[in-house]
Amino acid sequence: MYYVYMILCRGGGYYTGLTNDLCHRMRAHAAGKGGRYTHAHPPLALAALWRCAHETAARRLEYAIKKRLRRREKESLIAHPDALPFANLPHEDYRSVPGVTLADCLEGRFHD
């Protein structure tokens, strides 16, 4: 199972990534070891999360969010995570996972 996630970071920016172990990846980000951006801008909240059918689907969604969306569009996607604005991505490959928080991941309460 793969996940694409958006994190709200200190400074107000968003970081988008993918993983097959969400809690491990969130702990790495929180420890400053998850990526260059989150090392400089620690995570504040898990803003959005999608479960993807397979790794290729996760990579396509991550790329689309990172490269095609501007800030306002990312905020709209966070507000409406089921409304993926990408016509070329098959929607049956993605499902939003509501209600998961950064604290759930850091404390190991998220289990798939």
Residue pairs with C-beta under 8 A, 6 or more apart in sequence:
1 20
1 51
1 52
1 112
2 18
2 19
2 20
2 51
2 52
2 54
2 55
2 57
2 58
3 18
3 19
3 20
3 22
3 49
3 50
3 51
3 52
3 58
3 97
4 16
4 17
4 18
4 49
4 50
4 52
4 58
4 61
4 62
4 65
4 94
5 16
5 17
5 18
5 19
5 22
5 25
5 26
5 46
5 47
5 48
5 49
5 50
6 14
6 15
6 16
6 46
6 47
6 48
6 49
6 65
6 74
6 77
6 78
7 14
7 15
7 16
7 17
7 26
7 29
7 38
7 43
7 44
7 45
7 46
7 47
7 102
8 14
8 43
8 44
8 45
8 46
8 47
9 15
9 37
9 38
9 41
9 42
9 43
9 44
10 41
10 42
10 43
10 44
11 41
13 37
13 41
14 47
14 71
14 74
14 78
15 29
15 35
15 37
15 38
15 41
15 43
16 62
16 65
16 66
16 74
17 25
17 34
17 35
17 62
18 52
18 58
18 59
18 61
18 62
19 25
20 55
22 49
22 100
22 105
22 110
22 112
23 105
23 106
23 108
23 110
25 34
26 34
26 43
26 46
26 102
26 105
26 106
27 105
27 106
28 34
29 35
29 38
29 42
29 43
30 42
30 43
30 102
30 106
32 38
32 39
32 42
33 39
43 102
44 102
45 101
45 102
46 100
46 101
46 102
46 104
46 105
47 78
48 77
48 78
48 81
48 96
49 81
49 96
49 97
49 98
49 100
50 61
50 81
50 94
50 95
50 96
50 97
51 94
51 95
51 96
51 97
51 112
52 58
52 61
52 93
52 94
53 92
53 93
53 94
54 93
57 89
57 90
57 93
57 94
60 89
61 84
61 86
61 89
61 93
61 94
64 86
64 89
65 74
65 77
68 86
69 77
69 85
73 85
76 85
77 83
77 84
77 85
81 96
81 98
82 96
84 91
84 94
100 110
103 109
104 110
